Amino acid sequence: MKGLQEIIKHVSMLTQLGLSFAVPIVLCLLGCRWLDGKFELGAWIYIVGIFFGLGAAFMTAYKFYLYTVSKTDREKKKPTSFNDHS
């Protein structure tokens, strides 16, 4: 049963990482579409939106990576009690 819990944990982390990449890019492109429709800026605004979306996606993924690394370090350093036989 412990193996199934580990699989579910890793799949959920992978899903969260994928969403961390996709959501900022989509939001920036939606913002570019709104700006283009409202102010008629042209297609160049989408290039700027992709640039900022990728930057936000990589920063979010990097913060997620740092969180998972620190979490695994804390789990490895966790002291075992006398009755913990796992």
Secondary structure as GFF3:
##gff-version 3
##sequence-region A 1 86
A	DSSP	alpha_helix	2	39	.	.	.	ID=ss1
A	DSSP	alpha_helix	44	77	.	.	.	ID=ss2
###
